[in-house]
Amino acid sequence: MGCAPSITVSQSGVVYCRDSDESNSPKPSTFSQQQIVHIRTGNTAELSDTGLSTTGTAVTVFHKTERRGTISIEAETQTSKSTVSMKGMTNEVTFGPMKVCQRTMQVLLVFSKEDALSDSYWWAADKGGYKCNIVRNPTDALECFVEKQHDVIIIDHRHSKNFDALGLCRSIRATKYSDYVTIIAVTRKSSADRDEASIIPLLNAGFNRRILENSNAATCLNELLQLEYVDVRSQLKLRAANALFGALEASADSVEITSENHVVQYINSAYEQLTGYSSEELLGREVEDFHRDKNKAELMDPIYAQLKKAKPWEGLLYSKKKNGESMPQFVHISPITGQGGVRHHVFNIKSPVGMISQSVFSQELQHIDKITSEFSNGTSVRRQSMARIHSMTIEAPITKVINIINAAQENSPGTVAQALDRVLEILRTSELYNPQLSAQQVKEDDQMTSDLVGGLMTQGGYSTRRRMSGSEVALSKTTSSARYSPTSPSSHMTQVPAEVQKILEREAAWDFNIEELERITLHRPLIYLGLKVFNRFKVCSFLGISETVLRNWLQVVEANYHSSNPYHNSTHAADVMQATAYFIGKEKLKSCFEPADEIAALIAATLHDIDHPGRTNSFLCNAASDLAILYNDIAVLESHHAALGFQLTTREDRCNIFKELDREDYRAMRHTIIDMILATEMTKHFEHLSKFVNCFNKPALRDGEDTLSMQSTGRSTPDSSSLANPENRALIRRMLIKCADVSNPTRPLNMCMVWARRISEEYFAQTDEEKKRSLPVVMPVFDRLSCSIPKSQISFTEYFIMDMFDAWDAFIDCPEVMENLRTNYKYWTNEEEKERRLKDGRD
């Protein structure tokens, strides 16, 4: 237990508390070795085992804790009225139009031993009403600072033999909490016959300034007051400025700040995206050096003259992007005054392109409406679908550009219209920034250039100039398929229970009941459905493997799905695979897919969520999970699904479905599967959708024959050249697996309701865990106590599903899918209305 603490009160009003076995706790140098407690009224007090009795109005108790054999002492101060009036200042600090609150200043004293100076600073901290800690060595100083993050640190630099003050200061500055702390060095006074020591080593070590030793208590109090109202308050304003910069970085408007001499001092992220320049390229350079393109001196001089008078200016200026393109910008320039006049110019930039595109886009929509008004009544649903595709609420910038060009073509001469057709063809490709190098550009006899292009512009062995597509894989397989044949002709489907076989008879139908298959197979639907679907598409024959290898592979894959997950389990994988097979069976995809495309799509669907933990990417990143760290917080789950899928497949010969493929065919197949799995990442949803719409769902065609075709079919038919393009075929594959992955809202209502409950339960569990672990709640609406499942389904359908399936339906023609979507959406809308009425009735 140890000895009870003793408390003694002096006439001066300082009360010190110490354990009976310690003697080095702080004390005024004018007092004895007793430990003293300060009572500001001057009354005495005694503390017995039962407590402390006093008539004073405020008490300061100095607590002492042990830290590795040294002492850390903290003053917890209850400030008296006399102390407040002495300070006479408010804790609110005005920083321009911003008001910030200044907390009670926290002071850390680092003195190797107790003496008059340390006691004086201790007394001054108490008198000033500051929170104060005192430590005796660098280790405790670092620990105490990291724990409490003091505003001021005063380090004793008079006796270098006790500890390295410079090294301690460097160590504190190396922590992430030190940006806004003021560190003071206490040094000895120089004797009259000695030169003044240089302050440069202290500044280099990270000290803000030094104070000469002076043990007068009033002097120490004055030093602390100056630190509070000058240094600490300045640091508080710097912290507030950091918040303002954070707001600027998040702003959608482009912001540029220059000096009065037009030297760039700051640009935000929106400005970088707008111009293509990075902050490293612009900071410190004069504005005219790089992007004041068409602004002549006679225009700029009056502007600068107005700004010099501290008057803002607003109007149209031109800027040059990094790629050399000149663009008009609507700019508001605010002059910021400081010492000596205007010191900064703040450019707030709004491009008028958005307003122009909206106007042109409205004209285009009117043109589309004019054409579609002539269609027959039998295609009214599809007309609405096409109009919806080209008026999507969430519109990518490239879509706006293509819409502007489409509208401009209407009244353009023939030669211009043809040129714009070529522009549209280029814009609709998925690789806008990869150069298409010709043979003339890379000469055969220039080995250096050839090697550089081959070595630097490749991804996993395939050049960005030539990425393997499904059709290229199919070509290789067609010429060599004779050597591939199943090693075992027996079919495992004959071993499937009769009840399972009966359900599997409808595996090609969109209303296939996957939940019933899950029940009968005891939550192992993937093996049975996989064997049936893969046999229908002759996967074993194409890959040159036996059904035994295929079955082994399906067993390994299904075993690595988590049956404990309400949603992301092997039933979901089987459902996505079945939807993929259904879409592949459509005439449109049959006409543009080769067998290799079909087989890669089925394998990707089977693997696309393997080992899913039942948590989202955002959760894993916030929790700093091993997977998030491994994949650098980028497409964490999708990267893991693809990587683990191939690891499990190729680990053993008995389940390696790729073992009979040659190197080139395997690499191409692997590339296609990975690309499809990564396409399921929802952060790229609108990017994939916009590319697909721009490539395959052209809004309006001037050619009479194409318009007639569009009238008869209700959709725009891509030409054969666009389907033959490998990159465009990759877009189709990505869209295929995306639609299959989130097809639940388009299934029959009974299945749609099952999947809605399952995904909600999985999100509820994630929210529960986030709250339990004090992590950021990614989806607060999915609180099991307050969430509306109908409302969540409506939001998901409106935000993600409708536009995507409208575009997909316009491409492959799947009326039964769209009919289910409309029915389910109406059901959830009615349910949400019932919930709302019930809630209103309670209120």
Order of alpha helices (4+ residues) and beta strands (2+ residues): beta-beta-beta-beta-beta-beta-beta-alpha-beta-beta-beta-alpha-beta-alpha-beta-alpha-beta-alpha-beta-alpha-alpha-beta-beta-alpha-alpha-alpha-beta-beta-beta-alpha-alpha-alpha-alpha-alpha-beta-beta-alpha-alpha-alpha-alpha-alpha-alpha-alpha-alpha-alpha-alpha-alpha-alpha-alpha-alpha-alpha-alpha-alpha-alpha-alpha-alpha-alpha
